[in-house]
């Protein structure tokens, strides 16, 4: 191999040879039902061999490519700056202008003979069957200097393309395939005359592996439709497998915007939107207080630690009061048992139970009690990255006892942090983590690492995502599931009745999270059906207000769409109510 590699280096640097790279077709991406989401279309790059550019009519060349002289000079300077990068040689083709369309190439081809040193490199560009899932799929673009330097496989050279984010980046080595090459001989005048040794040393390109992902593209499309003119996210997971069914981040954009000659300009426009941040994948990078959805986890921890039982009741007098401290609650009957506290989302119930946990004498001190609580929380997927197969996942934030020692000193008290009982305070979670909590409850105590990859045509790839057991015993989940069922299907006063679906038992929990930068965030977490659940979901709509008003109907419509494949005519008014709402305009105006 060393001998051969030395020969290839000679071919690249020697003016007697021209080594042309053959780029492979990138692997296709299909959804869980086999629909092609991402395919390829032909593209052509204009390449220059610097040593061959003699008697070059620069002005006519610029006219042919519809660029001005300044652009030409700038790109020539960029090519010369590549001398320090892998793959540069004045005798080998260097990228001058990428991503010409078939039509542009056709107009160019008949005039190429006039320009020595100019070659056309065939490639493929990504083509999208749907204008959806841009933040999940990612995009493909030219590699930069850092990527080349960090490439331990020596695969990339200046001018190469690679997946830059999303699944395109995550599964780059699967999707990219293997480059091939052809070696040609030049005569004494530098003109290419024939293949070297009749192509004996040529290597064909190997197509990239196709991948099937767990996304249901129709569900994804519907989620983006519901979140139009809104800022937020929807994450849906199949509880039994951990497969991600939808991962909506709004506002979004068509992935086709980041393909072809307009890619750079479109990326610049998207990146300059600092108010709505369309390039941010909120599903995995957004961080929010989970609000009342977090009460379900607290309720299970309180049971596990023996603080409460399903029959435990606490009073609520429009909230929880100690001295001058008051944490409000909405009107409902009192006192409530555990399942009813979930059904009606009673704040006082969780304040009482949380403080009882932290102040219980069976723990050495409050620090020990808090760490017990935190460890249970972490076991359910909070505070660390879930391990989703997508770059840049956020881990959220779960404080530890040291956090509060720094804030309140050595003698901090349970009342200082009672807001954690209702999912406020310092807790931060991603939409994916909240959806995963719903999957944990649906599974009665375990979760599979959420993921997108379902299968691949690469036979050597082993696909396995770990099963994680929580620290909570199965019996802790029963009253919580009962309460979530009553929240959706119970009598008037239940917090999520708008999420009820005919013939499907939905278990859900609303949340309204305080937002220091504007209106409260609207949250909803659910799974369905109650028995043998097929979907677990989390919805967040920023700056929208009550969870029951916005997030709950969105989650319910998504569940119905997935399980029934259509929305009942009786619920068309809900769909209309959601799609007509515009929170983006108001947010942009206020900020």
VENBELKA-V213797 format. One record per pair of residues at least 6 apart in sequence whose ideal C-beta (glycine too) atoms are under 6 Angstrom apart, sorted by the first residue. I is the first residue (numbers start at 1). J is the second residue. If there is no record, write none. Layout:
I J
I J
//
This chain:
11 17
11 19
11 183
12 19
12 89
12 92
13 89
15 91
16 186
17 183
18 184
18 192
19 92
19 181
19 183
20 182
21 179
21 181
22 180
22 181
22 205
23 123
24 177
24 205
24 206
24 207
24 208
25 40
25 124
25 207
26 40
26 175
26 208
27 175
27 208
27 209
27 210
28 36
28 39
28 210
29 37
29 38
29 211
30 36
30 212
31 37
31 215
31 217
32 214
32 216
35 217
36 129
37 129
37 217
38 126
38 128
39 127
40 124
41 125
41 127
42 102
43 99
43 123
43 125
44 100
44 105
44 120
45 95
45 98
45 121
45 123
46 96
46 97
47 93
47 119
47 121
48 94
48 96
48 117
49 93
49 117
50 90
51 90
51 91
52 116
52 117
52 190
53 117
54 116
61 115
62 69
62 72
64 111
75 96
79 94
82 88
82 158
85 148
85 158
86 148
86 157
87 157
87 158
93 119
95 159
99 260
99 261
112 118
125 259
126 140
126 259
128 255
128 256
130 217
131 254
132 220
132 221
132 224
133 220
134 252
134 253
134 255
135 249
135 281
136 166
136 247
137 166
137 167
137 255
138 163
138 165
138 166
138 167
138 168
138 169
139 164
139 258
140 161
140 163
140 168
141 164
142 161
143 156
143 160
143 162
148 156
162 172
163 169
163 172
169 391
170 389
170 390
170 391
171 211
174 209
174 458
175 208
176 208
177 206
177 207
177 208
178 206
179 205
180 203
180 204
180 205
181 203
182 202
183 196
183 201
184 192
184 195
185 193
185 194
185 196
186 192
187 193
209 456
209 457
209 458
210 457
211 456
212 454
212 455
213 452
213 454
214 243
214 244
214 452
214 454
216 245
219 245
219 246
219 561
219 562
220 246
222 561
223 234
223 246
223 248
223 558
224 248
224 252
226 554
226 578
227 248
227 250
229 582
229 584
230 250
230 541
230 583
231 276
231 542
232 250
232 540
232 541
232 542
233 248
233 249
233 282
233 283
233 286
233 431
233 540
234 248
234 539
235 247
235 283
235 431
235 432
235 435
235 538
236 245
236 246
236 535
236 537
237 244
237 435
237 439
237 450
237 536
238 245
239 439
239 442
239 443
239 533
239 536
241 448
242 448
242 449
242 450
242 451
242 465
244 450
244 452
247 283
249 281
249 282
249 283
251 276
251 278
253 278
257 266
258 267
270 278
270 279
275 588
275 591
283 431
283 432
284 388
284 390
284 393
284 430
284 432
285 392
285 394
287 394
287 396
287 428
288 513
288 521
288 540
289 423
289 424
289 427
289 513
290 423
290 429
290 434
291 423
291 511
291 512
291 513
291 523
292 345
292 422
292 423
292 511
293 434
293 509
293 511
293 523
293 525
294 423
295 350
296 480
296 509
297 380
298 350
298 421
299 480
300 472
300 476
300 480
301 376
302 308
302 353
303 476
304 472
304 476
305 357
307 353
307 356
307 357
308 353
310 338
310 479
311 337
313 335
313 337
314 335
314 349
314 352
315 334
315 335
316 329
316 334
316 346
316 348
318 329
319 326
319 327
319 328
319 329
319 348
320 327
320 348
320 351
327 347
327 351
329 347
329 348
332 344
336 346
338 479
339 479
339 482
339 483
341 349
342 483
342 484
343 483
343 486
343 487
343 490
343 494
345 495
347 422
350 421
350 422
351 418
351 421
354 421
355 414
358 366
358 369
358 414
359 414
363 369
367 401
370 401
371 401
374 398
374 400
376 471
377 398
379 470
379 471
380 437
380 440
380 470
381 433
381 436
382 396
382 398
382 429
382 433
383 398
384 395
385 393
385 395
386 436
386 450
387 449
388 450
389 451
389 452
389 453
394 430
396 428
396 429
396 430
396 433
397 428
399 426
404 412
408 416
417 425
419 425
420 427
424 514
431 538
431 540
434 525
434 538
435 536
435 537
435 538
436 447
436 450
438 525
438 527
438 536
439 447
439 536
440 447
441 477
442 527
442 533
442 536
444 474
444 477
445 470
445 472
445 474
446 467
446 469
447 468
448 465
448 467
449 465
449 466
451 465
453 463
481 507
484 507
484 508
484 509
485 507
485 530
486 494
487 494
487 495
487 496
487 508
488 496
488 499
488 500
488 506
488 508
489 500
495 510
495 548
496 508
496 510
496 548
496 552
498 552
498 553
499 506
499 508
499 552
499 556
501 560
504 528
504 529
504 563
505 529
505 530
506 526
506 528
507 527
507 530
508 526
509 525
510 524
510 547
510 548
510 552
511 523
511 547
512 520
512 546
512 547
513 521
513 523
514 520
515 521
518 543
519 543
519 545
520 545
521 540
521 542
522 541
522 544
522 545
522 547
522 550
522 551
523 540
523 547
523 551
524 539
524 547
524 551
524 552
524 555
525 538
526 537
526 555
527 533
527 536
528 535
528 559
535 559
535 562
537 555
537 558
539 551
539 554
539 555
541 550
541 551
543 583
543 587
544 550
544 583
553 574
553 578
554 578
560 567
567 575
//
